[in-house]
Amino acid sequence: MTLSAQATAGVLIREATALDAEAMARVQVRSWQAAYRGIIDDDYLDALSVERRRDANLAWFERHPPSSFTRVAVDPQANVIGFAVAGEARGRRLSTLGEVYVIYLLPDAQRRGIGTQMMRSVARGLDLCGMHALIVWSLQRNPARAFYEGLGGRAAQTRETLVGRQRLGEIAYRWDELDPLMAARRR
């Protein structure tokens, strides 16, 4: 499935391809190292590898389920500055619940409305795939959690996850309808 690309404020949100795998890996490593310093052990963050993430991204492009998709945010110079991966909620089959598996932006691309553009694009993609509700999991100590709340996500459940050797709390934000998210304005 390919949605038409949308450009707002000089940033293009488009369908990702395997050619974006390395740029996506750089975004993920840099955003984790910036956002999670002091939350996730420094040794774990310092050991993050663009090469390993690139290889994992390439594997994803080869085997991802047909109900999932990846979008990248590209700046006017054609640099990937963020990405999101979404599809059918994990652990559910033939469900109308979608999930944003990951959404990452470079630190200097944050707080400019690009995350809102990406969430709006993802919501539209899920809607086209027949999913009409959405969840996204976030570390409870993630300073960006307010982003989801500002877009109307409501805290739905919690769980623990293992990151390296640490057990960390996660919280799920849920949207029971995608229409408000699809219409979200730049924040």
Summary of the structure (lengths in Angstrom):
residues: 187
radius of gyration: 15.6
end to end distance: 27.7
largest distance: 41.6
contacts: 576
relative contact order: 0.16
helix: 35%
strand: 33%
